[in-house]
Amino acid sequence: MYRQNIGLSVKLNLNSALSRSTKPSTFRCFNALRNPTALRDVNSTFPALNVISRHYSAVSNDIPPSKSPSSFRKFMKYSWKFTWISSLFTLSYLVYLIYDENNPNLKQVPHDKNKKNLIILGSGWSSISLLKNLDTTLYNVTIVSPRDFFLFTPLLPSVPTGTLDLNSITEPLQQIIKRTKGQVNYIEAEATNIDPVLKKISLKSVSVNSSNNTSEKDENENESETIIKNYDLNYDVLVVGVGAKVNTFGIPGVQKYACYLKEASDSSKIRKNILKTIEAASILPKDDPERERLLSMVIVGGGPTGVEFAGELHDYIHDDLKKWMPQIADEIKVTVIEALPNILNMFDKKLIDYAEHILIDETSINLQTKTLVQNVDQSNVYAKLVTDKNNINENQNQNQIIKIPYGVLVWATGNGQREITNNLIQAIPSQNNSKRGLLVDDCLNVIGANDIFAFGDCTFTNYAPTAQVAYQQGIYLADHLKSLAKIDILNEKLSDLNILKQKNLPETNINYNKEIKTLSKKLINYQNSLHGFTYHHMGSLAYIGSDKAIADLSWKDWQTISTGGIMTFVFWRTAYVSMCLSMRNKVLVCLDWFKVGLFGRDLNPRDT
């Protein structure tokens, strides 16, 4: 111990002397003392330092070596660096994408009279997918739709309950148009008729002109005048993507009393009805039958839209309404009516059983399967139970009619064709009066019509009418139309070369045979590249409430993966955010989810 103290004091004195000394020789001596291997050179110059060096070497041998950082500390150190560098890079890339979206392309290629006029009807999944992937410099593109925005329909069931804001899942058409390479014109109108012979479309535009009338009414009150304009539009190539409407199956009362869940306006209507019925029920006595009827929410349709809305409605009731109006929340009943034996019949049987277990046991939603709606009035849904003939009891009536009272009725069943689709079917004899949509070939050409393509819900194909199918059809048709435009350009060039070759002008030095051979080879390549549409099913997703979801995933020829639960709910959200068409929508949807998780849903929004 004494030896070690002497060594340490010597070391301190040496360092102190080193700091006070300004002679180079002194620096050399004391620096050498710190390196024992260099002491031999110093001792020959300064013999008096032999004793000090022996003490210094002894002390150095007694001091234990410093410990190197552990592997865990190294891992945490580099992980932290990687995390903040990755976060900085991600944030920078996010800012760049937002900046790029907010600064549209102002140097678009203008329309040219030598190009074909391409008209796109509709602003749904298939039409917007086509517009985003189409080389708009090859055509004079015009999009016609009464709706001036794109609606992200998979997240529409989250809007009526306030989980998401409607603006977060809509994308203005003008923002999409400005991101294309070529000029795209937009006409806000509804197509009422298509003439496949004259290649002409009849359009109807509706505008509202507000004017102040101070003579008969209050000077602050406005009168709205509706102006309807009808005009025609010619086309060279027509793409029909008008989608479909809700199918009521001709059931009396549905169109008058039920709310749909297909368009943006439908979500606002449902939200208003929910809040009005809750307010009306809250002022009635608890044992009043009218209060019980008002607090009954009925959803007809056990597909993804109906089930997801039922799950969102359950979350709204139990996560938010129960905190502020617990008595009302406990009395609300949610019923899902489905004509088939089970809900979500497009999923695996295990997932169907899991979803029914969650809906019945955890969310207390009443499932009415094998139930056919027969009639709807202002207060009740009348339905018939579908029973198996082999399992009918003696006292059971096969045609038994049940009455289900409701305060809010949401109709989320199959698709029905729009009037313009039916008119086009009747105008083409080869369509054979198809009742379920336009018949198209493998290249999405409307059978029996030249230069008319159709995709999405307005067609009748072997594929399910889903957004996934429509999106892939839009990508395919964009590539197909590009190839057709290239073929037309090459044919025109070959025709011009053949004319020049026949004239055989002496002042030109063009090798016509070589040019014709080169262009002919390119033409054959483009013609061979034409192929039919092939659908690649990526899987199906559905939210079932209580922060749980189910997923039926597949990739090409791989085995299908079926999963459900909380982690699937996280995947459901991640997948839908990644499917949003713009960075604006992705950010707004994530912010809405964060806001609901932090503050809850708004029980009385101002926009209602």
Number of C-alpha atoms within 10 A of each C-alpha: 6 7 12 16 11 14 22 16 13 17 19 12 12 18 15 11 14 17 10 9 12 10 9 8 10 13 14 12 20 18 17 18 21 17 10 14 9 13 21 13 11 18 17 11 10 11 9 10 16 15 10 15 21 14 17 21 16 14 18 16 9 11 9 7 8 6 6 6 8 8 9 8 10 11 11 11 11 10 12 12 12 12 11 11 12 12 12 12 12 12 12 11 12 14 13 12 14 14 12 13 17 13 11 16 15 11 11 16 15 14 19 13 9 8 15 17 19 23 24 25 24 24 23 23 28 28 29 25 21 24 25 18 16 24 18 24 19 22 26 24 24 19 23 20 22 16 18 19 19 20 23 22 18 18 21 24 25 21 22 25 24 23 25 23 17 20 14 21 26 21 19 13 17 14 15 19 21 19 20 22 19 22 22 24 14 16 15 16 24 20 24 16 19 23 14 18 10 9 16 16 19 16 20 16 16 14 13 11 10 11 11 13 14 12 7 6 11 10 10 8 10 13 13 12 11 10 10 11 10 13 11 12 12 16 21 16 19 23 24 23 27 28 26 20 17 18 18 18 13 10 12 14 15 23 15 10 17 21 19 24 24 19 15 21 11 16 21 18 15 21 18 15 17 19 17 16 18 20 13 13 20 16 9 13 11 14 8 10 10 17 22 20 20 23 25 20 21 25 26 24 22 24 18 23 24 26 25 23 26 28 26 23 23 25 21 23 20 16 16 19 20 15 11 11 13 13 13 19 20 13 13 19 19 22 19 23 25 23 19 16 12 18 25 22 14 13 20 18 13 11 20 17 15 17 24 19 13 20 22 12 11 11 19 14 19 16 19 19 18 19 22 19 22 17 16 22 15 14 16 18 20 16 21 18 18 16 16 9 8 6 8 11 9 6 6 10 11 14 11 11 15 16 14 16 22 24 23 25 26 23 23 25 21 14 19 18 20 17 14 17 25 18 15 21 23 14 18 18 12 14 19 11 17 14 14 16 25 29 23 20 14 11 17 22 19 25 18 17 17 14 15 21 22 31 30 30 28 25 25 18 18 6 13 13 19 13 17 19 21 26 19 22 24 25 20 22 27 20 17 20 20 19 19 15 18 16 18 14 15 19 15 11 16 20 13 11 19 14 11 14 15 9 9 12 10 7 6 9 7 14 10 17 11 10 14 18 12 12 16 16 12 15 20 12 13 18 14 10 12 14 11 13 16 12 14 13 15 14 15 18 24 24 26 28 23 19 15 19 27 26 23 18 17 16 12 10 8 8 9 15 12 18 19 21 19 14 14 20 23 13 17 19 19 13 12 15 20 12 14 21 18 18 18 17 20 18 15 17 24 15 14 17 16 13 14 15 12 9 9 16 21 14 13 11 11 6 6 11
